Amino acid sequence: MKTSLKTFFISFVLVISLFGKSAFAQSDHGYAVDFLKGEGNVNGVKLAYQYHAPGMQNLIGDARFYFETSVNIWEYRHGDKTQSNVVLAMSPVLQFPAFSFNNTPFYVEAGIGVSLIDETKFAGKNISTHYQFEDRIGLGADFGETNVALRVIHYSNAGFKEPNPGLNFLTFSVAKRF
C-alpha cells in the first residue's frame, strides 16, 4: 500500500499543479491536501474538494463558511505488516477570524461532519460502525490564494454502538482555490 499511496499522492499533486494561477483563482471552489498523523503508527493523506458558498459568508459576524468533501487514505504499520483504510467524508466548516500577525490573518475553524469508513477494525481498534462523525478544530493562516492549517480531527460514532474508542489525527493542510 505504501507505494500505491505515494503514486496516488504524486499523481494528484501533478494534476493540481496544472491549474497553477488560473483565471479561476478567486472562484468559490478549492482543493486541499492534508497530511495526517494518527495515533501510534497511523499516517495518511486527505484529498478534499471545498465549496465556499457565496451566500453563506459572513452569516455570523466575519465568519467564513465552506463545505468539504474528502477522500482519506490511512495506513497503519505494525512491524512488517501494513493495513490501509479508505474514508469518504463530508463536513460543513466555519472559520472565525482570530488575529493577524505580520499582515497575515489567522482564523480558528471548527466543523462536525459525517464519514464512511471502509474497515471498522483498524490500527488495533474496533470502531464498531462504518458510519462515523468527523469532528475538527484547527488554526489556519490565510496567505491570499493559499491557506495553511493545523487541525485535530476526531472520528467516532458518538456512542451509538460500543465499543467506540474513536480515532484521532493531527493534520497539516494546504488549500488553494481553483
N, C-alpha and C positions, 0 to 999 in steps of 0.2 A: 504493500500500500504506500510506503514511503516514496517510492519512485513515481507512482501514478499521481500522488498528491503534488509533488514538485512539478511534474509535467503539466498538470491541470493549472496550477498556480502561474507558471511561466506563460502558458498559453493565454490565460486570462489577462495578465499584465500586458502582453504584446497586443492583444486585441484592443484593450482600453487605451493604450498609448497611441493608437491610430487616430483617436479623437483629438488628442492634444488640446490646443486652444482653438476649438471650433467656434463657429458662429453661434452655437447654442450654449455658450459658457454661462449665460445668465438665465438659462431655462429653469423650469420647475423640476427638472429631472436630474438625478445624480446617481452616482455609484459610490460604494465604499468597499475597501478591503480591510478586514480586521485580522490581526494576528492574535491567536488565543493561547493562553497558558492556563491550563486547568490544574486541579489538584493532582498531586503525585506526578506521574509520567504521562499526562494528557496534554497534547498540543493540538492546534488546529488552525484552520483558516475559515473565515466567514466572508462570503461574497454577497453583496447586498445592492439592491436597487432602491433608491429613495425618491419619493414623490413629495415635494414641498408644495402642498395645496395652497394656492394663492389666496383663496377666500378665507382661509383659516389662520392667517398670520395676524399677530397682534390681538388675538381674541382676549388674552389675559395680559394686560399691560404690553410690554415689549416682547413677550414670549413668542418664539417661533415654533412651528409645528410641522412634522413630516411623518409619512407612513414609510416603514421599511419592510421590504420583503427580502428574505435571505435564504441562502443555502450554506450550511455549515458542514465542514468535513473535519471530524475529530479522529485523532489517532492515539491509542494507548499502547505504551511499550512496557513489557514486563519481562526482563531477561531477553531471551531470543524470540519471544512471541510478541506479535502485534495484533491489535484489534482496532477496527475502524467503525465509525458510526456516521451516518448522514442525517442531518436535521434540516427541516424546512420550517421557517418561522415568519411571522408577520407581527409587527409591533407599531402602534402609534407612539410617537416620541415628542415630548415637549422640551424645549430648550429655553432656559431663563438666563438673561444677562447677569453676570456675577461681578466682574471687574474688568479693568483694562490695564495692561502692562506694556509699556513701550509702544503705545498706539495699537496694540493687538487686543481685540475684545475676547474675553473668556466667558464661557457660559457653563451652567450646570444643566445636565439633562437627565430626564427620567422617563421611563416607559414600562408598560406592562402589556405583553402580547401573548400570543399562543404559538405553540410549536408542535411539530410532529416528528418524533424521534424514531429512527429505524429499529435500533436494538434497545430493549429495555434492560438487558443485563450488559453493563459496560463498565470497564475500569474497576472491576471487582465489586460493583454495586448493582443492586436490583432496584430500579426506579419505578417498578410496577406497571406504569402505563406508557403507551406510545404518545399520548397527548400530555403536554406539559405547558406550564406557563413560563414565559421568558421575561424576567424582571431585570431592569437595568438602571444603573445610576452612574453618572460619569461627569468628568470635567473636560471641556473642549476649548480649543482656540480657533478663531476664525481668521485665516490669512487671505481673505478675499475669495479667490476661486477655489482654494483648498482649505479644508478643515482637518484638524487632527484632534483625537480624543483618547482619553484613558478612561476605561469603564470597568465596572464589575457587573457581570451578568450571572444571574442565578436561574437555573431551571429546576422546577419542581411541579408536582401535581396538586399542590395546595392541600394535601391531606385527604384527597378524595379516595385514595386507596393506599394501604400500607403494604410494604414499607415505603417511606418517602424521604430518602436521605438527601435528595437534591444533588445537583452538580453545579459547581462554582467555577467561574473563569475570570481572569484578568485579561483585558483586551487592549490592544493599541490599534487605533483605527485611523485610516487616511481616507477622506471623502472628497469628491470633486463633482461639480455639476457638469453635465454634457449637453 
